[in-house]
Amino acid sequence: MKIKVGDMVQVIRGKDRGVTGKVVSVDHAKNKLLIEGVNMVYKHVKPSQRNPQGGRLHKEMPIHASTVMALCPKTNQPTRIGYRYLEDGSKERFARSSDTSMGLVSPPKSAYTKN
Protein backbone atom coordinates (compact mmCIF):
# COMPACT_ATOMS: atom_id res chain seq x y z
CA MET A 1 0.00 0.00 0.00
CA LYS A 2 1.44 3.36 -1.01
CA ILE A 3 -0.44 5.45 1.54
CA LYS A 4 1.35 5.87 4.88
CA VAL A 5 0.44 7.14 8.35
CA GLY A 6 0.44 10.95 8.40
CA ASP A 7 -0.50 11.40 4.71
CA MET A 8 -3.31 13.77 3.82
CA VAL A 9 -5.96 11.96 1.76
CA GLN A 10 -9.29 12.75 0.12
CA VAL A 11 -12.24 10.34 0.04
CA ILE A 12 -13.34 9.72 -3.58
CA ARG A 13 -16.28 7.32 -2.97
CA GLY A 14 -19.01 6.75 -0.43
CA LYS A 15 -20.99 8.87 1.99
CA ASP A 16 -17.95 11.02 2.92
CA ARG A 17 -17.00 11.79 -0.68
CA GLY A 18 -14.87 14.94 -0.96
CA VAL A 19 -13.81 14.99 2.70
CA THR A 20 -10.08 15.33 3.42
CA GLY A 21 -8.28 14.06 6.50
CA LYS A 22 -5.04 12.76 7.93
CA VAL A 23 -4.31 9.01 8.04
CA VAL A 24 -4.16 7.84 11.67
CA SER A 25 -3.46 4.13 11.15
CA VAL A 26 -3.00 1.61 8.33
CA ASP A 27 -4.03 -2.07 8.37
CA HIS A 28 -2.01 -3.73 5.62
CA ALA A 29 -3.62 -7.16 6.10
CA LYS A 30 -7.17 -5.86 5.50
CA ASN A 31 -6.12 -2.97 3.18
CA LYS A 32 -7.96 -0.45 5.39
CA LEU A 33 -7.20 3.04 6.67
CA LEU A 34 -8.37 5.00 9.71
CA ILE A 35 -8.75 8.68 8.81
CA GLU A 36 -9.47 11.63 11.13
CA GLY A 37 -13.10 12.71 10.90
CA VAL A 38 -14.10 10.23 8.18
CA ASN A 39 -16.65 7.39 8.45
CA MET A 40 -17.97 8.51 11.84
CA VAL A 41 -20.39 6.03 13.46
CA TYR A 42 -22.20 5.66 16.78
CA LYS A 43 -21.02 2.77 18.93
CA HIS A 44 -23.46 1.73 21.66
CA VAL A 45 -21.68 0.71 24.85
CA LYS A 46 -23.01 -0.83 28.05
CA PRO A 47 -22.08 0.78 31.35
CA SER A 48 -18.78 -0.54 32.75
CA GLN A 49 -16.08 0.55 35.19
CA ARG A 50 -14.24 2.28 32.36
CA ASN A 51 -17.38 3.99 31.07
CA PRO A 52 -19.83 4.11 34.01
CA GLN A 53 -22.59 5.96 32.19
CA GLY A 54 -22.55 3.93 28.96
CA GLY A 55 -24.45 5.37 26.00
CA ARG A 56 -23.40 6.18 22.46
CA LEU A 57 -19.81 6.94 21.47
CA HIS A 58 -19.12 8.83 18.25
CA LYS A 59 -16.00 7.28 16.69
CA GLU A 60 -14.17 6.79 13.40
CA MET A 61 -14.19 3.42 11.65
CA PRO A 62 -11.71 2.16 9.04
CA ILE A 63 -12.44 2.50 5.31
CA HIS A 64 -10.97 0.61 2.37
CA ALA A 65 -7.82 2.06 0.82
CA SER A 66 -9.33 2.04 -2.68
CA THR A 67 -11.85 4.72 -1.65
CA VAL A 68 -9.21 7.39 -0.98
CA MET A 69 -6.51 9.22 -2.94
CA ALA A 70 -3.44 10.95 -1.54
CA LEU A 71 -3.28 14.73 -1.79
CA CYS A 72 -0.36 16.32 -3.63
CA PRO A 73 1.69 18.48 -1.23
CA LYS A 74 2.21 21.12 -3.94
CA THR A 75 -1.25 21.49 -5.54
CA ASN A 76 -3.43 20.02 -2.76
CA GLN A 77 -5.29 17.95 -5.39
CA PRO A 78 -5.85 14.15 -5.39
CA THR A 79 -3.01 12.29 -7.08
CA ARG A 80 -1.53 8.86 -7.51
CA ILE A 81 1.74 7.98 -5.78
CA GLY A 82 4.82 6.54 -7.44
CA TYR A 83 8.27 5.38 -6.36
CA ARG A 84 11.63 6.26 -7.91
CA TYR A 85 15.34 5.99 -7.17
CA LEU A 86 17.38 9.17 -6.88
CA GLU A 87 20.94 9.77 -8.09
CA ASP A 88 22.46 8.71 -4.76
CA GLY A 89 20.50 5.42 -4.73
CA SER A 90 17.86 6.38 -2.18
CA LYS A 91 14.22 5.54 -2.85
CA GLU A 92 11.47 8.16 -2.58
CA ARG A 93 7.71 8.49 -2.98
CA PHE A 94 6.44 11.18 -5.33
CA ALA A 95 3.16 12.65 -6.51
CA ARG A 96 2.64 11.61 -10.12
CA SER A 97 0.58 14.67 -11.07
CA SER A 98 3.16 17.31 -10.11
CA ASP A 99 6.34 15.22 -9.74
CA THR A 100 6.71 16.50 -6.15
CA SER A 101 8.59 14.47 -3.55
CA MET A 102 6.55 12.98 -0.69
CA GLY A 103 9.54 11.82 1.38
CA LEU A 104 12.23 9.16 1.35
CA VAL A 105 11.33 5.49 1.72
CA SER A 106 14.77 3.92 2.11
CA PRO A 107 18.34 5.14 2.58
CA PRO A 108 20.88 5.12 -0.27
CA LYS A 109 21.90 1.72 -1.62
CA SER A 110 25.01 1.26 -3.74
CA ALA A 111 23.19 -1.09 -6.16
CA TYR A 112 20.87 1.73 -7.28
CA THR A 113 23.36 4.60 -7.64
CA LYS A 114 23.54 6.13 -11.08
CA ASN A 115 27.02 6.50 -12.55
Secondary structure, DSSP 8 states (H G I E B T S, - for coil): ----TT-EEEE-SSTTTT-EEEEEEEETTTTEEEETTSSEEEEEE---SSSSS-EEEEEE--EEGGGEEEE-TTT-SEE-EEEEE-TTS-EEEEETTTTEEEEEEE---GGG---
